[in-house]
């Protein structure tokens, strides 16, 4: 069983499982799928203040804390018990492209040349990790939800704002990957 779980799951298995989460949440409790709202719930629970944005019954959304905790716990279990000791297999074309940026560590899922404490204190690291993190957080609040909320839940409910948000997520991703990221990586 462990060997089965260690293998990458094909899209035609993982996709429907993710897709079935939406109707299950709606049928079982009229709940909406998304992760970014957890920060709002945590702030409303831990720092009660006289701010209108945090004045709501966050206890009705407490289930979302368990959902986020499950993501965290699942990541720990997967990294400790299901990790593949082999180096990550990367397409040779991508190896050549990112190699020109000085990235050649494929021992983990993410390269240490970008995601490490040492790289955080470089200009490139600050832009990618701190600046990128801020933009993701700001963008998810500005768009009224994150990629999982809009692209999985919102599109499943045929919501026009979610379609627009998903198109913008994709356009922003293409723009970042092809134009902005190569510039930042050469810093």
Helices and strands as residue ranges (DSSP letters): H 2-6, H 11-29, H 37-46, G 52-54, G 58-61, H 63-81, H 92-99, H 117-120, H 123-125, I 126-131, H 132-142, H 147-148, I 149-154, H 155-156, H 160-175, I 176-180, H 181-185
